[in-house]
Amino acid sequence: MDIEIIISILTLVLLEAVLGIDNVIFISILASKLPAEQQRKARRIGLILAGVMRLALLGIITLIMQLKEPLLTILNKGFTGKDLILIAGVLFLLY
């Protein structure tokens, strides 16, 4: 395996672990406001939905990364769907 692939996988695993812990804390805080008999069910449903949504988003990212045909050309530079989505994401984060 290429070292870049290994680093990418390790980075993804680390980010997933951090986001998973964040989900547990957030869902636990929200569930604690419910009556005691509903808290366990709310935590379970919340964590299942968080996991399903994370898997769906990873699937969408996989599809986005396969967009390699230029959709837009500006100043003799072709931009693929992947490039446009990454640029939009960076601009959103900067905002």
PEWOGI-V755397 format. One record per residue. N is the residue number from 1. PSI is psi in degrees with one decimal (999 if undefined). D_FIRST is the distance of its C-alpha to the first C-alpha in whole Angstrom. Layout:
# PEWOGI-V755397
N_PSI_D_FIRST + N_PSI_D_FIRST
This chain:
# PEWOGI-V755397
1_147.7_0 + 2_143.1_4 + 3_-32.9_6 + 4_-37.4_8 + 5_-42.0_7 + 6_-43.7_7 + 7_-40.7_11 + 8_-43.0_12 + 9_-43.6_11 + 10_-39.4_13 + 11_-44.0_16 + 12_-42.5_16 + 13_-42.8_17 + 14_-45.0_19 + 15_-40.5_21 + 16_-39.1_22 + 17_-44.7_23 + 18_-45.6_25 + 19_-33.7_26 + 20_-43.3_27 + 21_-41.1_29 + 22_-42.8_31 + 23_-43.2_32 + 24_-45.9_33 + 25_-47.8_35 + 26_-46.5_37 + 27_-38.0_37 + 28_-40.2_39 + 29_-46.1_41 + 30_-41.1_42 + 31_-27.8_43 + 32_-15.9_45 + 33_-8.8_48 + 34_165.0_48 + 35_150.9_51 + 36_-37.5_49 + 37_-15.9_49 + 38_-12.7_47 + 39_-45.7_45 + 40_-44.7_42 + 41_-41.6_42 + 42_-42.0_41 + 43_-45.1_39 + 44_-48.6_37 + 45_-42.6_38 + 46_-43.9_36 + 47_-37.0_33 + 48_-46.2_32 + 49_-39.0_33 + 50_-42.7_31 + 51_-43.9_28 + 52_-43.3_29 + 53_-38.0_29 + 54_-42.7_26 + 55_-40.0_24 + 56_-43.1_26 + 57_-38.4_25 + 58_-37.5_22 + 59_-41.7_22 + 60_-40.5_24 + 61_-39.0_22 + 62_-43.1_19 + 63_-40.7_22 + 64_-40.4_23 + 65_-15.3_20 + 66_-2.9_20 + 67_95.6_24 + 68_-1.2_23 + 69_132.7_27 + 70_128.8_29 + 71_-24.1_32 + 72_138.5_34 + 73_124.3_34 + 74_123.8_36 + 75_48.6_37 + 76_20.8_35 + 77_119.6_32 + 78_135.1_30 + 79_125.8_29 + 80_171.6_27 + 81_-38.0_27 + 82_-45.7_24 + 83_-44.7_26 + 84_-39.8_29 + 85_-40.2_28 + 86_-40.5_26 + 87_-44.3_29 + 88_-40.2_31 + 89_-42.1_29 + 90_-43.9_29 + 91_-38.2_33 + 92_-44.5_34 + 93_-38.0_32 + 94_-35.8_34 + 95_999_37
